[in-house]
Every structure is written in C-alpha cells, then in structure tokens.
Amino acid sequence: MDSSFKSGVYEFAIKQALHYARRDPDKNLLKVLNLVEKADRKGANTVTYNNLRKSLQDPNNNWTVFIKNILRNVDPDVLDRFLPGFLNLALKSFAVRTEKIKEHGCNIPMSILIDPTAACNLHCTGCWAAEYGKNLSLSYELLADVIRQGKELGTYLYIFSGGEPLMRKDDILRLCRENPDCVFLSFTNATLIDEQFAKDLAAVGNFALAISIEGDEEHTDMRRGKGTYQKIMRGVNLLKAQGVVFGFSICYHSQNVEQVCAPEYIDFLIDHGGLFTWFFTYMPVGKDAVTDLMVSAEQRKRAYDLIREARRTKPMFLMDFWNDGEYVQGCVAGGRHYLHINSNGDVEPCAFVHYSNVNIKDVTLLEALKSPLFMEYYKGQPWNHNHLRPCPILDNPDAIVGAVERSGAHSTEMLAPEDPRDLAAKTRHAAEEWAKVADKMWADTDLDKHNNPSVMYKEEDAAK
C-alpha cells in the first residue's frame, strides 16, 4: 500500500478518534494513543507512548489533565488543521531526516528558526535582535523557498523570531495556508495581537504563538517597557477566546528566576490558557550586552529543579532550552535539531551564535548545512560528555572560539561585530561555576534527580 495513502488513512482515523475523545476522554484517549503508535512505523517515540499509556491510566495524572485541557480548550477545527503538520513532525520527520543524514553526512534539522524581519516595536533590555540592524527583512519568496527546501529534507517545524515577527503577520499567515503539512510557531511580544489576528490564527490552525513574558507586571515592564504587560494580557485573552494553540516564552535571569519558575506562576500561565512554556536563560550576546542579568550557578540549578518538579505535577508542556540537554544528548544547534537564519539571510548554528560562513540568498539549505561552521558542529557535538553542560557558549566557551576560528566564520552582528574570544570571556566564569554544580548532578545516577539520556533516540546513531 502506498505510504502516502497509509498516512492519509491514519490521519483521518486519528481525527475521528479525537472527536470521540472530546466527548468521552476517559474512554477514548487510549484509542487515540494506540492509533498514533500504529502510525509510527519507525518507532521513533516508543518511550513516549509507554509513558503516556501509564499516565492515561490515572485520571488525575498531570499529563492526562494536560491532554484533556487540549481537547477542552482548543477549538475542534483548529485541532483538525493542526494535526497534519504535527503528525509529519512527530512521525514522518525522523525517518526522512535519518536517511538524509546517511546520504549527506551532515546534520539535518527538525526545525528551522528564521527571522522575517529585524524590526520591532519594542526595545527590550538584553535583546540580541537589535544587533543585526532594524531595517533588515527577508522576502516572502525567500521564506517560502526555505520551507520548500526544508520539507525535502524532512523539516516540518518552522519557528519565527526577530525583531517582532508579527510585523510580518500577513506573510506568515500566507505561509501557513500554503503549507498545511507543517507546524509554524512564532515568538512574539504579543502587543500586535488584535481580535482579527486571533481569528486569522484560528482559521489557519497550524500556527501557534509563544508569548514572551518576564513574570509579573513589574519584571515584564522592566525589560520590555512600561505598559507592555497589560498589552500582553489583552492579547492572551483574545487568543484564549478563539481556542487557538499558544503558550509562553520566558527568559529567566538573575532578577526573576524564583518568580517565573515557581509553581504558582506555572498555575497562572495554565489558568490563562497556555499549553506550553519555553524557558531560556539570559545570554550576554552582543558587544554591549550586560552580564549582570546572567543567573548564578545556584539560580540555574534552582530553575532546573523547579521546572522538573512542575513537569511531574503541572498540566503543561515545559521546555528548558539549556537544562534539557540530557534529553537530546547535548547541544541542539548547528542543524542537529535546529538552525537559525537571521533577517539578513546569514545561516547561523543558533540564535545565540552570531557567526556564519554562508547566506541563504547565495546557497541552498543543504549547502549551508555542509558549510565549515556547521560541519564543526557536526563533528564536535556533543561539546561535553555531561549533557547538563551542552552549550558551546554558556558552558564550554573554548568550543565556540575553536569552532569559529577553525571554520573562518565571520561575525553576523551588523552594528558591532563581536570577536568570539570577547564573547567567551563574558561567559567563562559562569561556565566554571556551573561545571562544579552540573558535574555533581550528572554523577548522581538516581533517575528521580535527573533523566536518563539513554532512553532518548539519537539520530546520528540511527543514521549509521
């Protein structure tokens, strides 16, 4: 039987099962899970299915409540339109990318982070986006072509950052309509969300928002400007009313880490309709970036503990960009799981690594993945045997210096190019202090304290 036909049959069956699950989740959620597992012919997510099956047997388990919240709060039509891209991302992507890694001998990303524009209506303290220059933008045709090339390699998740991506919201909505087989997500300050845009989001279905927030009104306005918090909450209420998929993006730093990682704050985000939260820690990227907002080793450990406790108890999907290295065997950048294309077209290993050899206006996506700096990532990952120290900037600063210098990459910061040795000097003390804490954590084999990385599939091994 043709694989595309099989995929269509499974997609239809899963949609129907979701409709039944909405009426009686306790009875039908396991049926949905069984269908998804049957559709996963490569078995890429076996551990996840087993864990979910255990969770669904307990109606009070936080993951059971989380799934019920999705069925209850997301509009049924939105869920139907979100499903094709999600299934491609969860099931098809792994198999296609594994074959492409074998074929080309380079990293192939699960997702691509791309900046449609560097323009923004805010000026947040410590934001690296302004370093690129505010007048840069990528054409619609180029954005569409990146997605076309990415799908050929098995990439079905496209994430927008900036600048403020919603300054290009009409173009992004068009990309969503023209690629219903993909999932799209945008980081946003939420100040440009109005009632019409919330309705447009519901109409496309495959576009989610990650709303940047820094805690309460005082801490949010401290970084993002007076009055921003109230605008964010108005946008959140509009999204919740339309039943669209959205969550939050939080930068935890030395001034807010206790607040934004606290269980009470996670409850607040859930109560306002968020399905996920993506945690980042403050990075002093950019020549004039302040270092005072960097968390201490103790604060980073505190964030680690609080977020993991919330995963066991809160009905929300929580991600910690740095501290989750143990789930994916280290650094996700350099195309290993994602890459970044800035608003000038420079193809960078990571949103926080402002160095590149190539521009997407001049090369194909595959050529970019084979460029010298990206091959340094391919050969060098993981940067540390301790996956709680994954980052070549924050945790292993000599690694970024070596990779940039060996590859001959140039700084992509337009306003004030930064030598990698200067960047490394800003993070070296933090790396040394975190190593003392993280090495003790990694040596502890108690799986209740940190997660066993051996249960996660490793695409490089699968490709061999």
N, C-alpha and C positions, 0 to 999 in steps of 0.2 A: 504494500500500500504506500502511495506517495506520502513523504514525510509532511509536506505542507497540508495535505488533506487530513492526516492524523492530527496535526496541530490544530486545525480548524475544528475538528470534532471535539477534541479535548477542551478547547476554549469555549465552545458552545455548551458543553456539558458542565463546565465549571461555573459559567454564568447562571445556568439554570439551578445548579446546586446552591449558589449564593442566594438566589431568590428564595429558595426553600429555607435556607439557614436563617434568613432575616425573619421569617415567620416563626421558626422554632429552632433557635441556635443550639440549645442543649441536645436536641435530637439529630441535627443535620451537619454540625460543624465538622465532625469526624469524616463524614462522607465527602465534604469539600477537600479535606486534607488528603484523603485516600486518592481522589481524582488527580490532585496536583502531583502527588508522589508517582502515580502511574504515568503521568505525562513527562516526568523527569527521567527519560530513558537512560541518561548518563549517570544518574545517581549522585549529582553534584551536591545535593543538600540533605543527604541521608541523616546526618546527625541532627539537623534542624527538625526534620519530620519526627524523629523519635522523641525529641524533647517536647515538641508541640503536642504529640499524642499523649504524653504523660500529663502535660498541663491541662489539656482539654477534659481529662477525666475528673478534674476538680473545678466545679463551677465558680469557686472563689479565688482560683489562681489568678495572679495579675495578668498573665498572658491571655487567659480565657476572657477576662474582663476587657482587655485591650481589643481583642478581635470583635467582641460584642459591641464595643464602642464604635468601631469602624462601621459595622452593619447598621448601627442605630443612628449615627451622626453624619455619615457620608451619604449624599443623595444617591439613590439606586442607579440613575442614569450616569452620574459621574463615575461610580464604581465600574459600571459596564464599559465605559470608554477608557478607564484607566487600566483595565485588565489586560488587553493585548500587549501593551508595552511592558507591563510588569511581568507577564509570563515569558516574553522574549528575554528580559533582563535576568530573571530568576532561573530559566531553564535552557534557553537556546544559546545565550551568550557564552557560557562556559565552554560548550562543545566547539563552537566556531572559533573562539579565541585560542583554545588549546591547539587546534590544527594550524592556525596561523602562526603561533609561536614556533611550532615544529618547522613549518615551512620557511619562515623568515629569520629565525634566530635572533629575535629581539622581543622586547616587551610589547604586549597588545593590551590596551586599557579597557577596563569595564566601563569607565565613564570618562567624559571629556568636560572639563571646566573651561568656559570661554567667556570673554568679556565683550559684549556687543558694543559697549561704549565706556569711556573713562569719565564721562560727565556725571556729575552727581549734584543733587540739590542740598546736600549736607556737607559738612566738613568735620569729620569725627577725629578726635584725638587718637593718634597712633595708627590711623588707617594708611595702608601702603598704596592704595589705588592712586592717590594724587601724584605719586612719584612718577607715574607714566606720562603725565600731561593730560589736561582735562579735555582737550579738543579731539582726541583720537576716537575713531569708531571703525567697525568692520561693516562692510556692505552686506546687504541681505543675501546676495548671490554667493558671497564667500561663506557666510554662515551655513547656508543650505548645502553648499558643496562639502563642507567639513562633515556634516551629518551624513551625506550620501557616502562619502569615503569611509566614515566610521562604521556604518551599518555593514559594509562589505567585509570589514574586519571583525564583526561581531559585537560592536559597541552600540548599546541601545539606551544609555542614560546620558543625557546632556544637561549640564548644570551651568547656569548663568551667574556671573558676578560682575563687578565693575570697579569704579563707578556705581551708579544705580541702574541696574538692568531695566527696570520698568520705565525708564525714559525711552526705551525702545519696545514698549509692550505690544504695539500693533504688529511689529515684525516678529516678535517672539510668538504671539498667538498664531500668526500665519504659519510659522514653522511647526507648531503643534498640530495644526489642522492638516498640514501636508505630510506629516509623519506620525500617523496614528499608531504605528507599530513601535514607537519609542516612548520613553518616560522623560519628561522635562521637569526641571526644578530650578527655581531662582532664589538666590539670596537677595533680600530686599530690606530696605529700611521702613517699608510699609506706608510711608507718608503719601504715596501716589495712588493708593488703593481707594477707588470710589465705588459706588453702587454698580455702575455699568461694568467696570472691570471685573468685579466679583461675579457678575452674571456671565461675562465672557469666559471666565475661568471654568464655571460650571458647564458651559456649552462645549468647551473642548475636552474637558475631563482628564486629559493626560498631562496636565501642568499643575505642579504643586509649588507652594511658596515656603521658604524658610525665613521667618521674620526675625530680624536682628533686634535683640533686646538685651539690656545690661543689668536686669534686676528691677528694682523699684524705680519710681519716677526720678528720684534724686540721682541714682547711679546712671540711669539711662541718659538723662539730660546732661550729666557731667561730661560724657564722651560725645554725645550726638547733638547737643544743643537744646536750649530751653524750649519747651513746648513739644518736643519730639515724642515723648512718652504718650501724651494724650492722643496725638495723631496715630500712633501705633495701635492703641487700644480701639480707636474708631475703626481702623482697618480690620483688626482681628474680629470685631463684632460683625462686620459686613461679610467676611469670609465664612464665619460660623453660620450665619443666617442662610447662606447659599448652599451649605453642605458640601463644600469643596475640601480637597486634601491639603492640609497645611500643618506646619509645625514651627519650630523656633530655632534660631541660631544664636548661641550665647558665647561671648568672649569672656572667659573668666581671667581675672587679673588680680594683682595684689590688693586691690581695694574692694572687690566684690565677691571673692571666691566663696566665702562662707554663706553669703546670701543666695547666690544663684544655684548652688549645688544642694541647698538644704531641702529636705523632704517637703516642707511647707511650700516652697517655691515651685517644686515639681507639681504639687497638687494644684497650685494656682494656674499653671500652664495647661494642665489637663482640664480643669474646670472651664477654661476659655476656649476649649475645642482643639488644642494642639494634639497631634498624633505622634509627633516625634520631636526630639530636641538634639541638635548637633552642637557639641561643646568644642570650643577651640581655646587654646591659651594664648595670651598676648605674646606676640613676637616683635622684637625691635628691628623690623626690616625697613630699610631706608636710611640714608646717611644721617638724617637729623632725628631719627626715632628715639624717643626717651626709653630708658631702661628701668625706670622706677616702677613701671606697671608690670614688670615680669614677676611671676609668682616665685616664691621661695620653694626649696625642695619640700619643706613641710607642708606648704599650701598645695603643691601639686599632689602630694600623697593624700592629703585631705580630700581633694577633688576626686581622686581615684577611688577612695573608699566610699564616699558619699554616692557617687554615680553608680558604683556596683551594687550598693545596698538598694538604691532605687530600682535597679533592674530586677531585683528579686521581689520587690513589693509594689511597684507602681505600674499602672496600665498605660505605659508609654514606651515607645522605642527610643532608646537613648544611645548616642554615639559620642565617643571621646576621641577626637582626631589624633592626639598624641598618645594617650594612655591605652589605646586599644590595639597597639602594635602586636600584642600577644595573640590576637585573633587572626592576624594575617601575616605572621612571621616577619614583622618589622615595618619598614617604610613602604607606603602605598604609592609613592610618587614615581616619576620617571617613566610613566606608562605601565608600571607594574599593575596598578589598579586604576590610575588616573593620570592625566597630564593637564597642563594649563596653557591656554592661548590668550595672550593679553590683547588689549584693544588696538595695538599696533600690528598685531599678527605674529609677534615673536612667540615661538613654541618653547615653553619652559617646563622643566620637570614637575614643578609645584607652584602653587600660587604664592608661596613664600620664598621661592628660589628665583630671583630676578636675574637669571643668566641664561644665555641661549647661543646656539650656533646657527639657527635657521629661522626663517619667517615663512608662515603658511601661505603667503602670497607668492612665494617663489618655489616651494617644494610641495610634494604630496604629503599626506599624513603619514604614510608608511616611510617615506624618506626622512621625515622628521624623527620618527621612532628609531631610525638607524643612524641618526646624526651623532657626532662624537660625545656630546654631553649625555645623551640618552643611553648610549652604549656604556658609558661609565657607570650609570645607574644599573643597567642590566648586569654588568659584570660585578659590581660592588655590593649589591644588595644580598642579604641584609647588612647594614652598616655595622651592626653589633650583634653578637650572639645573644645578648639579653634583649628580648623584644619589647621590654619596657623602656628601652633606650633606642628608639627606632630612627630618630631624625638626624640627618647629616648636618643640620644647622644647630638645633637646640641641644642635641645630646652628644653629637660626635663632630664638633666644629672642624676638626682637621680633615674630615671626609669631604666637606663641601669645598674647602680650599684645594685639596688634591684633585677632585673631580673637575673643577672649573679650570685649574691651571693645566692639567693634562690634556683637556679637550680643546683648550684655546677659546672657550666661550667668552662672550662679552657681556657686560652689564646691560640690562634692558631698561634701566631706570633713566628716563629722559632728562629729568631736571638735575639730578646729582648722582652720577654713576658711583656705585659703591664697590670698592675692592673687596674680594671675598675674605681677605685677611682682616680687614676692618670689621666686617660682619662677624667673623668668628671671634674676634676679641670681645665683642659685646655679649656673647653667649657662653664663653668659655667657663667663667666662674659658676654660672648656673648649671652647666653640664657636669662639672666636677662635683658639685654639691648633690645633684640629683643621682649621680652614679653611686654615691655612698648609700643612699636610701634604696634605689632601684635594685642594686645588686643583692642586697639582703632580701628584698621581696622576691626576686627571681629564684634565689636559692631555696626558698621555702616551698616544699612540694605539696603542702596542704592545698587541695583544689578548692577548698572553701575560701581561700585567701586570694588566689588568682587563678585564671583559667588555663587549662592545659592546651597549649598550642597544637599538640599532635592530633587533635580531633578535627582540625580545620584542613580542608584540601589545599594543596599548594600547586598552583597552575604550572609552575616551572617543572615540577616533578611529573605532573600528568602529561606534560608535553614531551618528555624524554622517551 
